[in-house]
Every structure is written in C-alpha cells, then in structure tokens.
Amino acid sequence: MKGSKKDLIKYRLERAWDTLEDAHILAEREKWNSTINRLYYAAYYSVMALLLNSGLKPTTHNGAKSNFTQHFIKTGEFPKEFGKIYSQLFTWRQKGDYDDLFDFDKNKIEPYFGPVKALIENIEKKINNDNKYQSLI
C-alpha cells in the first residue's frame, strides 16, 4: 500500500475493526478455530498500527509481539493483561491454524471478544492522543 504513515495507521485500525466484525460472524456460525484466527488478527492489526505510530516496524508476528511487550507492556503504558491476551491469542491462533485434531469451543473463545475490543479501543485512543492535532479517525 502506498500512502503516508498516517494513512497506513488508519488503514490498520480499520482492518482491526473489520476483522473483529469477521470474528463475530464466524462465532455466530460456531467456526471457533477461524474465530480465534480473526480475533488474533484484529489484535495484530491494531498492535501494528500502534508500533508504526511509534516508529517501530517489525517484520514478523514474533517481532510485533516482542516490540509490543517491550515498548508498551513492560513500560506500563498498557496494562499487563493486554500483553497476556495478545500472547495467548498468538499461541492459540497458531494452534488453531496448524495443529491436527484440535478444535476450540465457544466457552474458550467467547471471553476474548471483550478484551480484544478493549485492546483496539485503547490503542486507537493512544494513537489519537499522540497525534491529537491530526486525528486519524
């Protein structure tokens, strides 16, 4: 995608919200492994927007997770719970996508909708506060 840094950050936040909506649709159809995938990616897109806003450009999913932890969780800018949620989603997404004979269920997945939404909201607020004179949304 070509465009400014601001455009890319806005795009990633929009993708986060769209992907969270996709997760809701999949959950309604009881497609739990696909739901966890979409929940992870909703969080991932928002984390990538945050990292880009801060001048960080990881090239891998592991890099995004470690940068988020190092620069935002360990510093106390975001609560530790967000780091735990993101790490759990990272692990579960890989398990759901790649492990044979493994399926998630409603009871394990549904509790993550609220925290993922809160993560995206908090990242969006942080980005908009950092750029308060150039609102992205």
N, C-alpha and C positions, 0 to 999 in steps of 0.2 A: 504494500500500500504506500502510495506517495502522499505526501502531505506534511504538515507541520507536526511537531511534537504534541502540541495541544490537540490536533485532530486525531492523532493516534491514541492519546489518552482517552479522549471522548469515545472513540470507537471501541476501545477495550472495555470501558464501563458499560456501554450499550450492549456489547456482547455478553457481559456478565449477567445483566438483567434478562436478556433474551434467553440465555442458556438456563437460568433459574426457572424461567417460564417453561422451557422444554422439560425440565426435571419434573415439574408439576404434572405436565401432560403424561409423561411416562409413568409416574406414580399412579395416576388415575387408571392406567391400563395394567398396573401391577407388574411392570417391567423393572424390577428392582436393581438388577445389575446395570442396566442402562441408566437408571435414575441416579445411581451413585456416580457414574461417569459424568453425567451432566452437572451434578452438584459440585463435583471436584472442579470441572472446567469453569463453572460460574465463579468459584472462588479464585481459581487460577487467573482468569482474565482480569479480575479486579486487582489481585496482587500484582500482576504485570503492569497494570495502569499505575499503581502506586510506586512501583520500582522505577518505572520510566519517569514519572513525575519527579523522582528524587535523583535522576541521573544515573540509575543503575540499569544495566542491560544484560541480564543473564541469558545464556543461550540454551539452557536445559531446564527441565522441570525441577531437577535437584538443585540447580543453581537458583531458581526462583524461590524454592523453599528455604534454602540456607540464607539467601540475601534477606528475605522477609524476617526470618528468625533473628539474624544478626543485627539488622538495622532498625527493626520495629518492635520485635518482641523482647529481646534482651535489653533494649534501651528503655522499655516501659512505655513507649509511645502507644502501643496496643496491648490489651490485656493478654496474659499468657494463654487464656482459654482460646483465643483466636489462633494462636500458634499450634495448640493441641488439635483443634478442629481441622486446620489446614493439613497438618501432618497425617491425621487419621484419614482424611479424605484421599490424600495422596496414596497412602498404603492400600486403602480399600479399592480405589479406582484400579490400581494395578491388579489386585486380587480378583476383582470382578471381571476385568478385561482378559486376564491371562491364565488364571487357574482353572483347571478342568474339574468338573463335577463339584462346583461351588456356586451357590446361589444365595444372594441376600434376601431378606424378607422385610416386610412392612415395619415390624417392630424395631428393627435395627436402623432403618433408613429414615423414617419419618421424623425422628427427633432432630435431624440435621438441617431441615428446611429453615427453621427459625435462626439458628446460628449462622448459616450461610447468608441469609438475607441481612442479618445484622453486620456481618463482616463487610459485605458490599456497601451497605449504608455508611458504615464508619470510614471505609476507605474513600468513598465519594466525598464525605464531609471533610476529611483530611486534605484531599486534593483541592477541593474548592476553597478551604481556608488558606492553604498555601498559596493559592492563586486568587485571592479574594478580589483583586481588581480586574481579573479576567476569568469570570466564572465559566466553567466548561459545560455546565448543564443548562 
